[in-house]
């Protein structure tokens, strides 16, 4: 009996040590890999746009909403501060989920990205993502005249540690005002998504 208790105590201690080393607390967006080239123009590496340094999104808590199997639903987020603003709306139709469920969304505080959860959730029919941001600094983007043709909805692949482009349409860009809009991003599963080159 004493040996059994000792084994359980050691196992609990090891489990506690392992769980305390996780760097990504629940609800926090996963950090992108450091040192990544910031444009697909440099060898096929993608990266979302940086937010203005004054963005107060680090103070923002996750948004939650319930979607139903019968009616679908929507989760939305808006934030503005000075010249910067962001609006994110993710809409699901009927049958997207097999049972009613609570969803979360947390806007990134450094890049034009958001994390959706529960992580890994897959949908019977894809969600439609509307994403609008104003006040971004796009002055360092090469060839700004054709930016709208090069803009992508990006998915952060945790296995490879890289951002990958996925299906989206209805992009519009205004470099002078730092505006980026995506009318319809196709979200087939939950993870971290962003916009960039």
One Martini backbone bead per residue (centre of mass of N, CA, C, O) as a GRO file, in nm:
protein
  197
    1UNK     BB    1   0.058   0.063  -0.021
    2UNK     BB    2   0.300   0.256   0.006
    3UNK     BB    3   0.401   0.221  -0.289
    4UNK     BB    4   0.146   0.331  -0.425
    5UNK     BB    5   0.156   0.615  -0.297
    6UNK     BB    6   0.435   0.688  -0.407
    7UNK     BB    7   0.366   0.671  -0.706
    8UNK     BB    8   0.140   0.886  -0.701
    9UNK     BB    9   0.312   1.119  -0.592
   10UNK     BB   10   0.520   1.125  -0.822
   11UNK     BB   11   0.321   1.161  -1.055
   12UNK     BB   12   0.199   1.430  -0.953
   13UNK     BB   13   0.464   1.588  -0.950
   14UNK     BB   14   0.535   1.555  -1.252
   15UNK     BB   15   0.275   1.679  -1.363
   16UNK     BB   16   0.316   1.955  -1.230
   17UNK     BB   17   0.586   2.025  -1.367
   18UNK     BB   18   0.490   2.009  -1.658
   19UNK     BB   19   0.247   2.216  -1.638
   20UNK     BB   20   0.438   2.463  -1.538
   21UNK     BB   21   0.602   2.480  -1.833
   22UNK     BB   22   0.383   2.612  -1.974
   23UNK     BB   23   0.367   2.908  -2.194
   24UNK     BB   24   0.043   2.865  -2.262
   25UNK     BB   25  -0.213   2.995  -2.157
   26UNK     BB   26  -0.527   3.001  -2.129
   27UNK     BB   27  -0.628   3.214  -2.404
   28UNK     BB   28  -0.356   3.250  -2.529
   29UNK     BB   29  -0.172   3.339  -2.772
   30UNK     BB   30   0.036   3.223  -2.996
   31UNK     BB   31   0.352   3.257  -3.069
   32UNK     BB   32   0.547   3.341  -3.299
   33UNK     BB   33   0.813   3.291  -3.455
   34UNK     BB   34   1.128   3.385  -3.431
   35UNK     BB   35   1.286   3.542  -3.706
   36UNK     BB   36   1.083   3.590  -3.922
   37UNK     BB   37   1.012   3.657  -4.218
   38UNK     BB   38   0.782   3.927  -4.330
   39UNK     BB   39   0.773   3.786  -4.632
   40UNK     BB   40   0.692   3.615  -4.926
   41UNK     BB   41   0.923   3.756  -5.096
   42UNK     BB   42   1.121   3.569  -4.893
   43UNK     BB   43   1.081   3.248  -4.975
   44UNK     BB   44   0.769   3.174  -4.867
   45UNK     BB   45   0.732   3.354  -4.614
   46UNK     BB   46   0.493   3.416  -4.367
   47UNK     BB   47   0.330   3.724  -4.223
   48UNK     BB   48   0.182   3.918  -4.017
   49UNK     BB   49   0.086   4.210  -3.939
   50UNK     BB   50   0.165   4.477  -3.758
   51UNK     BB   51   0.090   4.649  -3.487
   52UNK     BB   52   0.054   4.908  -3.319
   53UNK     BB   53   0.212   5.002  -3.028
   54UNK     BB   54  -0.069   5.133  -2.901
   55UNK     BB   55  -0.210   4.883  -2.868
   56UNK     BB   56  -0.471   4.759  -2.629
   57UNK     BB   57  -0.505   4.434  -2.659
   58UNK     BB   58  -0.364   4.328  -2.390
   59UNK     BB   59  -0.648   4.399  -2.226
   60UNK     BB   60  -0.805   4.183  -2.370
   61UNK     BB   61  -1.059   3.967  -2.359
   62UNK     BB   62  -1.224   3.711  -2.430
   63UNK     BB   63  -1.460   3.605  -2.654
   64UNK     BB   64  -1.799   3.483  -2.629
   65UNK     BB   65  -1.998   3.213  -2.786
   66UNK     BB   66  -2.292   3.061  -2.917
   67UNK     BB   67  -2.346   2.770  -3.107
   68UNK     BB   68  -2.569   2.596  -3.318
   69UNK     BB   69  -2.677   2.331  -3.494
   70UNK     BB   70  -2.943   2.462  -3.618
   71UNK     BB   71  -2.838   2.797  -3.646
   72UNK     BB   72  -2.572   2.870  -3.547
   73UNK     BB   73  -2.360   3.173  -3.568
   74UNK     BB   74  -2.174   3.431  -3.370
   75UNK     BB   75  -1.850   3.596  -3.352
   76UNK     BB   76  -1.740   3.910  -3.194
   77UNK     BB   77  -1.501   4.193  -3.254
   78UNK     BB   78  -1.407   4.516  -3.102
   79UNK     BB   79  -1.149   4.778  -3.160
   80UNK     BB   80  -1.036   5.106  -3.035
   81UNK     BB   81  -0.742   5.336  -3.093
   82UNK     BB   82  -0.754   5.597  -3.227
   83UNK     BB   83  -0.659   5.506  -3.553
   84UNK     BB   84  -0.713   5.225  -3.439
   85UNK     BB   85  -0.886   4.932  -3.583
   86UNK     BB   86  -1.097   4.635  -3.510
   87UNK     BB   87  -1.277   4.370  -3.694
   88UNK     BB   88  -1.439   4.056  -3.592
   89UNK     BB   89  -1.626   3.806  -3.788
   90UNK     BB   90  -1.782   3.489  -3.711
   91UNK     BB   91  -1.974   3.273  -3.925
   92UNK     BB   92  -2.245   3.032  -3.883
   93UNK     BB   93  -2.419   2.777  -4.000
   94UNK     BB   94  -2.610   2.533  -4.029
   95UNK     BB   95  -2.420   2.241  -3.933
   96UNK     BB   96  -2.131   2.314  -3.827
   97UNK     BB   97  -2.240   2.169  -3.573
   98UNK     BB   98  -2.352   1.888  -3.378
   99UNK     BB   99  -2.337   2.084  -3.123
  100UNK     BB  100  -2.364   2.285  -2.888
  101UNK     BB  101  -2.128   2.573  -2.850
  102UNK     BB  102  -1.849   2.725  -2.715
  103UNK     BB  103  -1.675   3.020  -2.807
  104UNK     BB  104  -1.350   3.168  -2.882
  105UNK     BB  105  -1.183   3.501  -2.886
  106UNK     BB  106  -0.841   3.629  -2.947
  107UNK     BB  107  -0.669   3.900  -2.984
  108UNK     BB  108  -0.390   4.013  -3.093
  109UNK     BB  109  -0.117   4.238  -2.965
  110UNK     BB  110   0.094   4.237  -3.245
  111UNK     BB  111  -0.094   4.111  -3.463
  112UNK     BB  112  -0.301   4.035  -3.742
  113UNK     BB  113  -0.468   3.840  -3.513
  114UNK     BB  114  -0.640   3.525  -3.410
  115UNK     BB  115  -0.781   3.318  -3.154
  116UNK     BB  116  -0.950   3.007  -3.169
  117UNK     BB  117  -1.212   2.835  -2.975
  118UNK     BB  118  -1.153   2.536  -2.956
  119UNK     BB  119  -0.885   2.383  -3.031
  120UNK     BB  120  -0.946   2.192  -3.334
  121UNK     BB  121  -1.212   2.261  -3.424
  122UNK     BB  122  -1.451   2.121  -3.639
  123UNK     BB  123  -1.648   2.167  -3.944
  124UNK     BB  124  -1.907   2.088  -4.152
  125UNK     BB  125  -1.916   2.397  -4.209
  126UNK     BB  126  -1.775   2.669  -4.283
  127UNK     BB  127  -1.661   2.957  -4.182
  128UNK     BB  128  -1.706   3.320  -4.189
  129UNK     BB  129  -1.460   3.574  -4.233
  130UNK     BB  130  -1.446   3.898  -4.093
  131UNK     BB  131  -1.188   4.153  -4.165
  132UNK     BB  132  -1.099   4.470  -3.998
  133UNK     BB  133  -0.847   4.730  -4.056
  134UNK     BB  134  -0.711   5.031  -3.903
  135UNK     BB  135  -0.393   5.190  -3.880
  136UNK     BB  136  -0.174   5.068  -4.036
  137UNK     BB  137   0.169   5.004  -4.117
  138UNK     BB  138   0.245   5.004  -4.482
  139UNK     BB  139   0.522   5.152  -4.569
  140UNK     BB  140   0.719   4.878  -4.589
  141UNK     BB  141   0.577   4.780  -4.831
  142UNK     BB  142   0.614   4.629  -5.115
  143UNK     BB  143   0.437   4.721  -5.366
  144UNK     BB  144   0.148   4.867  -5.281
  145UNK     BB  145  -0.029   4.852  -5.545
  146UNK     BB  146  -0.031   4.505  -5.514
  147UNK     BB  147  -0.129   4.410  -5.228
  148UNK     BB  148  -0.410   4.276  -5.276
  149UNK     BB  149  -0.275   4.030  -5.441
  150UNK     BB  150  -0.078   3.938  -5.176
  151UNK     BB  151  -0.290   3.886  -4.981
  152UNK     BB  152  -0.348   3.687  -4.674
  153UNK     BB  153  -0.479   3.422  -4.524
  154UNK     BB  154  -0.362   3.292  -4.212
  155UNK     BB  155  -0.215   2.992  -4.076
  156UNK     BB  156  -0.103   2.846  -3.776
  157UNK     BB  157   0.136   2.593  -3.775
  158UNK     BB  158   0.237   2.409  -3.504
  159UNK     BB  159   0.418   2.193  -3.637
  160UNK     BB  160   0.604   2.400  -3.822
  161UNK     BB  161   0.594   2.718  -3.733
  162UNK     BB  162   0.402   2.829  -3.971
  163UNK     BB  163   0.268   3.031  -4.205
  164UNK     BB  164  -0.041   2.973  -4.395
  165UNK     BB  165  -0.223   2.980  -4.668
  166UNK     BB  166  -0.573   3.053  -4.724
  167UNK     BB  167  -0.895   3.081  -4.794
  168UNK     BB  168  -0.994   3.391  -4.963
  169UNK     BB  169  -1.209   3.690  -5.004
  170UNK     BB  170  -1.253   4.030  -5.054
  171UNK     BB  171  -1.018   4.222  -5.087
  172UNK     BB  172  -0.899   4.528  -4.923
  173UNK     BB  173  -0.685   4.826  -4.982
  174UNK     BB  174  -0.535   5.108  -4.785
  175UNK     BB  175  -0.237   5.249  -4.743
  176UNK     BB  176  -0.291   5.541  -4.634
  177UNK     BB  177  -0.489   5.413  -4.384
  178UNK     BB  178  -0.431   5.112  -4.310
  179UNK     BB  179  -0.627   4.915  -4.480
  180UNK     BB  180  -0.789   4.593  -4.405
  181UNK     BB  181  -0.996   4.362  -4.599
  182UNK     BB  182  -1.210   4.071  -4.533
  183UNK     BB  183  -1.503   3.913  -4.636
  184UNK     BB  184  -1.390   3.588  -4.691
  185UNK     BB  185  -1.308   3.348  -4.472
  186UNK     BB  186  -1.202   3.009  -4.446
  187UNK     BB  187  -1.325   2.812  -4.164
  188UNK     BB  188  -1.262   2.469  -4.068
  189UNK     BB  189  -1.084   2.545  -3.812
  190UNK     BB  190  -0.934   2.584  -3.503
  191UNK     BB  191  -0.707   2.861  -3.442
  192UNK     BB  192  -0.468   3.064  -3.594
  193UNK     BB  193  -0.528   3.391  -3.743
  194UNK     BB  194  -0.420   3.595  -4.032
  195UNK     BB  195  -0.274   3.895  -4.191
  196UNK     BB  196  -0.064   3.888  -4.496
  197UNK     BB  197   0.261   3.794  -4.670
   0.00000   0.00000   0.00000
